[in-house]
């Protein structure tokens, strides 16, 4: 016998109870940012709102961009192993790194030309870091001064990323200024003896100041807000360097010195009163050598894939480096991080900390300071959710048993 469904005429009150309309958000920026649920969503907004040459500078990498693609693929190939029946109503995302606290296991990485991407630049990044309780790192090629970053993040943790340049006195002066401003950690960067071949930039004619072509004008015309910001704010220039003209490669090659060596590291170690971290290390052997040289930590990094293409994937290096030197110094990691789960996986495999560059810049281009806040919030939400699903209550409970690194590229043994 087939039972008949009882039907009735819908009552307006019941319809209204089932379908409640969301209050419209009239602020266009806030509406765009609220709709962004992932860093990839912020990237899509940033691409729509930023001229092609500027977006490509941020988004692109060296040559065939294989290093960046492999780094991101490595995180996507993570397999998690959750526990069960453990009570985790709340999780603790706080950590200590390089002698101080952080509310989350990631900080903002150093980036150059940042005010070109969106006029608030490093000030937005430092302010967002202050609000979130995480460190902010200023690049030698930053477009906000050391003192300006300190003013934007007066009570939080500021770090400085140092390039040792041909003019050593310039580099030494930056070290002294960062120390005087209360920056607590210095990143001695070792992966940029010369500029990588960033082909998108060459094809777009990307330079400081921007060089206009018919193509760049056509790309910029539908984005008048970018030009308004660019033309009505202070002149774009490097805050730490006097030379500002030329392509990225020309600027780097003019400033950087491919002859830097361990003697330069020793000089900076003697000068710098805070924690000294070497950024851009890409082999286990170099990590072992640095462990005996008074270095407080290393950042496994291939510069976001922007220097040597086909460079090692930092996330693949991480477990062995931690096994070899993890007791002697702290190990951090960057390159390819686009999701909070990438950060959780890194911590599980022994990373003390992670750094995000493009993820923060996509937020900056999508919505200035509010966009950076949104990027940080997205990653924080993803970290918390991933930890709860793994059923760990704090970062210290994450172990290599929670993660399997699946791999698509295995070395041939000869």
N, C-alpha and C positions, 0 to 999 in steps of 0.2 A: 504494500500500500504506500503510495507516494504522499508525503506530507506537504501540504500547501503552505507557502510562506504568507503570513498575514501582512497585509500592506495597509498604509494609511496615507492620507494627504499630509505632506510635510508642514510643520508649524514654523512660522518665521522665527520665533524665539529659539527653537531648537537648532535651526540653521545657523543663527548668529552665535549660538553657544559652541557649535562645532567649528565654525570658520571665523576666527578672530583676525582681523586685519592688523598687520604690523604698522606701527606709526612710521610715516615716511621720514627719511633722513634728508633734510634739505641741504646740508653741507656736502658739496660734491666730493671733496677730498675724503671726508670721513666715510662717505658712502662707498667710495672705491676701496678704501682700506678695510672697512668692515667686511666687504665681500671677499677679500683675499684670505683664504683659509690655509694656504701653504706658501712657502718661499717661491715656488714656481708660479703661483698666482701673482705675487708681487713682481716677479720678473716680467710677466706679461703686461702688467700695468706700466712698469718702467719702460718697456719697449715702445708702448704707445705714446708715452709722454716725453720721450727724450730723443733728440736728433740721432740719426743713425751712427755717425762717427763717434759720438760720445758713448752711446749705448754699447757699440762694438768694442770700444776701448775697455769698458768694464767687463763685458761678457766674454770677450775673446781670450785666446791664449796663443802660444807660439806655434808657428809653422802649421802642421796638420792638426794641431790641438788634440793630439793623442794622449798626452800626459793628463790633461784635464778630464777627458772622456773616461780614461781608465780609472782615475781616482774616484769619479762619481760612480762608475760601474762597480768598483770594489765595495762601496757602501751599499749599493743596491743588492749585491750578492750576499749580504749578511743573512744568516739564518739564526734566529733567536731560539733559546730553549727556556721557556718559562717554568717556574716552580708552581705548585698548586697548594691550595688550602692554607695559605699564610695570610694572616691579617695585616693588611696595609691600607687602612683608611686614609692615611696621610703619608707623604714621602718628603724626605729632607734632601733638597738639591744643593745644599751649601757645600763648599769645599775650601781648602786652603791651597794656595799655589804661590811659589816663589816668595814665601815669607809673609803672606797676607791672605785675607779672606776674599771669597767671591760667593755671591748668592746663587750662582749657577756655574756649571762646569764648562763655561765658554766665555770668551771675551771678544772684543772687537779687534780685528787684525789691522795692521798698518796698511794704508792705501795711499797712493799718490794721486795728484790732480783732483782731489775730492770735491772741491768747490765747483769744478767744471761740470760735474755730474748733476749737482743741485746746489744752489748758492749757499745753503746753510752748512754744507760740507762737514768738516771735522767737528764744528761746534754742535751740530745735531747729534753726531755720534757720541761725543763726550758727554753731552747732556743726557742722552738716552742711557748711556752706561751708568752715569751717576744715579739716575732714577731706578735702574734695575739692580744696582749694587754689584756691577761687574767691572772688570778693568777695561780701559780704553788705551789703544796703542797708536801713537802718532808716528807717521813716516818722515824720514828725512826729506822726502819729496812731497810732504804735506803742504796744503795751501792755507793753513792756519798756524800761527806761531806757537811755540812751546808755551809761552805765557798766555796766549789766547785759549789754549786747551785747558791750562790750569784754571783759568777764570771760569770756563764752562763746567769744569768738574773739580771744584775747589777742595772737596772733602773726600773724594773717591780716589781710586787707584789709577794713576796714569803711568804708562810705559812708553819708552822711546825706542824706535827702531833706527839703528845707525848703519849707514853706508860709510865705509872708510874710503875717502876720496883721494884723488891725486894730491890735492892740497890738504895735507894732514892737519894743518892748523885750523882749517874750517871744521873738520870733523871733531877735533879736540874742543873747539869752542862750543859746538852743539852739545857735547857731553857735559861740559861745565854748566851750560845753561839749563839742561834738563835736571842736573843734580840740584842746582840752586832753586829750581821751581818745585822741588819735592817729588819728582818722578822716582819711583822706587825700583824699577826694573829696566835694564837696557838689553835690547836685542841686537847683538852683533851679527850682521847679516853676511853670509858667505856664499850665496848662490848667484851673485850678480857681478862677476868680473867684467863682463860686457853685456850689452843688451841682447835679449833674445829676439828672434825674427818674428815680430808680431804683424803678420801679413794683413790682417784686417785694417790695422792702423795705416799701413803703407797704402793700401788700396783706397782708403778714405781720405788720405792726406791729413791725418790727425796730427795736430801739433799744438804747441803753446806759444803765442795765442793761436786760436783756430784760424786756419787758412781757408778762405771761402772758395768754393768751386760751384759750378752749376748744380752738381749733384748734391752738395751739402746745403745749398740754399733751398733746393726743392724739398729736401728732407726736413728742413727747419721750418719752412713756411706754415705747415699745418700745426706747428707747436709754438705759437707766439708767446705763451707763458714762459718758455725757456729763455727766449731772447729778452723778454721783459726783465726777468731775474738777472740775466747776464749783464745787461746794459745799465741797470739801475742800482747795482751793488758795486762795492770796491773792486778795483782792477784785479784780475786774476793773475797771481804770481806765486812762485814758491816762497814760503815763509822763511826757509832756511838757506836758500841758495840765491845768488845774485843773478845767475844766468837763467833766463826764462824763454829764450827763443829757440825754435827748432822742433823736429819730431821727437817722439819719446826716445827712440833709439839713439839719435844724435845727442840728446841731453845726457842720457846715461853713459854713452861712450866717452863724452867729454869730461864727465865728472868722476866716473868710477876708475879704479886702478886694478888691472888684472894681476899686478905683482904683489898684492897684499898677502901676508903670510902669518904664521904663528907669532912672530915678533910683534906684529900690530895688535894681535889679541892680548899679548902680555902688557903692552902699553896701556890699552884701554882698561884692562883688569886693574892696573895700578891706579888709574885715574878715577875709576867709577866706585862710589861708596856703597852702592846698592847691590841688588842681585844681577848677575851677568849671565845671560842666556845666549847661546849660539843658535841662530835661526837659519834654516836652509840645509841642514845636515841630511845626507841621503844614503849613507852606508853605515853598517854596524861597526866597521873598523874605525871610522872617524869618530863615532860616538865613544868608543873605548879609549881613543887617544885623548879626547877632550875631558874624559872623566878624571884624568890625572893632572889637569892643568888649572885647577881652581875655578872651573866653570860650575855654576849652580844648576844649569839645566840646558836642554836642547829642545828645539822645535823641529820635528821631522816635517820637512816641507820641500816641495819642488816649485815654490813660488807661484802656486796656483796654476801650474802648467805654463807659465809665461816666460820661462827661460829656456831650459834644455828640453826639447820635445823628446818623448820616449824615456823620460827620466823615471826612476823607481816610484812606485805608488807608496806614499807614506803610510797608509793604513796597512798595507801588506808588510812593511818593515817593522811596524810597531811591536808585535809580540816578541820578536827576537831581540830587538833593542832593549826592551824592558827586562828581559831575562838576563842580558849581559851587563847592563849598567844601571838598571832601575834602583838598585840599592845605593848607588853612588851619587845620583843626581836625578832631578825630576825630568820627566819626558812629556812634552806636549806635542800636539799634532795639528796641522791644518791641511788645506787643499781638498776641495770637492765636497765639503759639508753643506748639505741642502736641507737637512731634516734633523729634528731632535733625536731620532733614533740613531743617526750616524754618530752623534755625540755620545749617547749611551753605549753604543758598541765600542767606541774608542776607550771610554773609561773602563769598560769591562775587560778590555785587553791590556790594561795597565797604564793608559795615558792619565797623567795627573790633570791635564787641562786640554782644551781645544780652542782654536781661533777661527772666527768666521769673517770672511772678507766680502765676497760677492753677495752673500745672503744679506748682509747689512746694507750694501750699496744698492741692491734692488729696492729695498725699503726706502732708502734715501731718495732715489730717483722717482719712486712712486708717490712720495708724499712728504718729503723733508723730514723734520724731526718726528712728526707723527708717524711717518712711514718706518723710521728706524725703530720707534717704540713698538710698532706692529710686528716688525720682523723679530725683535727680541721676544715679544709675547708669544708669537707662533712657535718659536723654538722651545721656549719654556713650557708651553702647554704640551708639546710633543714629548719632551723629556719626561714630564710628570706622568703623562698617560702611559708611555712605554715602560717606565719603572713600575707603575701599578700593575700593568699586564704581565710583567716579568715577576711580579710579587716580591719586589725588594723595597725596603723602606728607606734606604739611604744609599749614597754612592759607594760607600765602603763595602756594601753587600754584593756589589757587582763583581763577578769573577770571569775568567776565561771560559768557564763551563757554561756560561749563558750565551756564548757566541760561537758559531762556526763560520769561518771565512771560506765561502765557496769561491772558486777561482776559475776563470776562463783562459788564463794565460799561465802556463807552467814552463819553467826554463828547461831547455833540452840539455841533458847531461852528456858531455862529450868525452 
